[in-house]
Amino acid sequence: MNAEIVMFVADLLYGIPSMTLYIVVLAQLVRPKYKKQFSRPFFRLCFFIGVADCCGYVVFFLFYTLPLYSFLSSFFGSSLFSPSAFTTAMYFSAYLFGYVQLFGNCFLTFNRFTCIVFPLKHDRIWRYCFPISIVATLTVYAGESLKST
């Protein structure tokens, strides 16, 4: 069997179950039944990062991984994927989802740090830090998009 086909099947066998499991975890975080347990800033940050991870994975897989396979080259060489506003936006979003993930993980680490170092002030700190973390992450996202235009 062709090595490319084996790699393609391995990508699918790894990617589809992983993405499905990730979506199940994200769905559990927003279920009304568990709203009280998962309403803390840690879980909201996990959800935010998870959505960025899932979107980034799909865009990266479609626009960076699949074009590497020669048996899909006729599809990715079609006019649908010629340089346009659509393809530019997709490549750019794949790049920026990485930044959202990095900044989200930075704030998640800070959340765990405050939980350990300031256990009595943790809730008070994150009452203000959570909105700031989301705004800061989205501002970096918007700033990078403006810088590239």
C-alpha positions as CSV (number, residue, x, y, z in Angstrom):
1,M,0.0,0.0,0.0
2,N,1.2,3.5,-0.7
3,A,2.8,5.2,2.3
4,E,0.8,8.4,1.7
5,I,-2.5,6.5,2.0
6,V,-1.2,4.9,5.2
7,M,-0.3,8.4,6.6
8,F,-3.7,9.8,5.6
9,V,-5.6,6.9,7.3
10,A,-3.4,7.3,10.4
11,D,-4.2,11.1,10.4
12,L,-7.9,10.3,10.2
13,L,-7.8,7.5,12.8
14,Y,-6.1,9.8,15.2
15,G,-7.8,13.1,14.4
16,I,-11.5,12.1,14.2
17,P,-11.7,10.3,17.6
18,S,-9.6,13.0,19.3
19,M,-11.8,15.7,18.0
20,T,-14.9,13.8,18.9
21,L,-13.7,13.3,22.5
22,Y,-12.7,17.0,22.7
23,I,-16.2,18.1,21.6
24,V,-17.8,15.7,24.1
25,V,-15.6,17.3,26.9
26,L,-16.6,20.8,25.7
27,A,-20.3,19.8,25.6
28,Q,-20.0,18.5,29.2
29,L,-18.6,21.9,30.3
30,V,-21.6,23.8,29.1
31,R,-24.4,21.3,30.0
32,P,-27.0,23.0,32.3
33,K,-26.8,19.9,34.6
34,Y,-23.2,20.7,35.5
35,K,-23.5,24.5,35.4
36,K,-22.8,24.9,39.1
37,Q,-19.7,22.6,39.1
38,F,-18.2,24.1,35.9
39,S,-18.9,27.8,36.4
40,R,-15.5,28.6,37.8
41,P,-13.0,30.6,35.7
42,F,-10.7,27.6,35.3
43,F,-13.4,25.7,33.4
44,R,-14.5,28.7,31.4
45,L,-10.9,29.2,30.3
46,C,-10.7,25.5,29.4
47,F,-13.8,25.9,27.3
48,F,-12.5,29.0,25.6
49,I,-9.2,27.3,24.8
50,G,-11.0,24.1,23.7
51,V,-13.1,26.0,21.2
52,A,-10.0,27.7,19.8
53,D,-8.2,24.3,19.7
54,C,-11.0,22.6,17.8
55,C,-11.4,25.4,15.3
56,G,-7.7,25.6,14.8
57,Y,-7.3,21.9,14.3
58,V,-10.0,21.8,11.6
59,V,-8.6,24.8,9.7
60,F,-5.0,23.5,10.0
61,F,-6.0,20.0,8.9
62,L,-8.0,21.2,5.9
63,F,-5.5,23.9,4.7
64,Y,-2.1,22.6,5.8
65,T,-2.3,18.8,6.2
66,L,-4.6,17.6,3.4
67,P,-2.7,19.6,0.6
68,L,0.4,17.6,1.5
69,Y,-1.1,14.4,0.0
70,S,-0.5,14.0,-3.7
71,F,-3.8,12.2,-4.3
72,L,-5.7,15.3,-3.2
73,S,-3.6,17.7,-5.2
74,S,-6.1,18.0,-8.0
75,F,-8.7,19.2,-5.5
76,F,-6.4,21.6,-3.7
77,G,-5.1,22.9,-7.0
78,S,-8.6,23.9,-8.2
79,S,-9.8,27.4,-8.4
80,L,-11.5,27.1,-5.0
81,F,-8.1,27.2,-3.3
82,S,-6.5,29.8,-5.5
83,P,-5.3,32.9,-3.6
84,S,-8.4,34.8,-2.6
85,A,-9.9,36.5,0.4
86,F,-11.3,33.2,1.6
87,T,-8.0,31.3,1.5
88,T,-6.2,34.2,3.1
89,A,-8.7,34.3,5.9
90,M,-8.4,30.6,6.5
91,Y,-4.6,30.5,6.5
92,F,-4.6,33.6,8.7
93,S,-7.1,32.0,11.2
94,A,-5.0,28.9,11.4
95,Y,-2.0,31.1,12.4
96,L,-4.0,33.1,14.9
97,F,-5.7,30.2,16.6
98,G,-2.2,29.2,17.7
99,Y,-1.9,32.6,19.4
100,V,-5.2,32.3,21.1
101,Q,-4.2,28.9,22.4
102,L,-0.9,30.3,23.7
103,F,-2.4,33.2,25.5
104,G,-5.3,31.1,26.8
105,N,-2.8,28.6,28.3
106,C,-0.8,31.5,29.8
107,F,-3.9,32.7,31.6
108,L,-4.8,29.1,32.6
109,T,-1.4,28.7,34.1
110,F,-1.8,32.0,36.0
111,N,-5.2,30.8,37.2
112,R,-3.6,27.6,38.7
113,F,-0.8,29.8,40.1
114,T,-3.2,32.0,42.0
115,C,-5.1,29.0,43.2
116,I,-2.0,27.6,44.8
117,V,-0.2,30.8,46.0
118,F,-3.3,32.9,47.0
119,P,-6.0,30.3,47.9
120,L,-8.0,32.7,50.0
121,K,-7.9,35.5,47.4
122,H,-8.2,33.3,44.3
123,D,-11.9,33.9,43.7
124,R,-11.6,37.7,44.2
125,I,-8.6,37.8,41.8
126,W,-10.4,35.8,39.1
127,R,-13.6,37.8,39.4
128,Y,-11.7,40.5,37.6
129,C,-9.0,38.5,35.8
130,F,-11.3,36.3,33.8
131,P,-12.9,39.1,31.8
132,I,-9.5,40.7,31.4
133,S,-8.0,37.5,30.1
134,I,-10.7,37.0,27.5
135,V,-10.4,40.6,26.4
136,A,-6.6,40.5,26.3
137,T,-6.6,37.3,24.2
138,L,-9.2,38.7,21.8
139,T,-7.3,42.0,21.6
140,V,-4.1,40.2,20.6
141,Y,-6.2,38.3,18.0
142,A,-7.6,41.5,16.6
143,G,-4.3,43.3,16.8
144,E,-2.6,40.6,14.8
145,S,-5.3,40.7,12.2
146,L,-5.0,44.5,11.8
147,K,-1.2,44.2,11.6
148,S,-1.3,41.8,8.7
149,T,-3.7,43.9,6.6
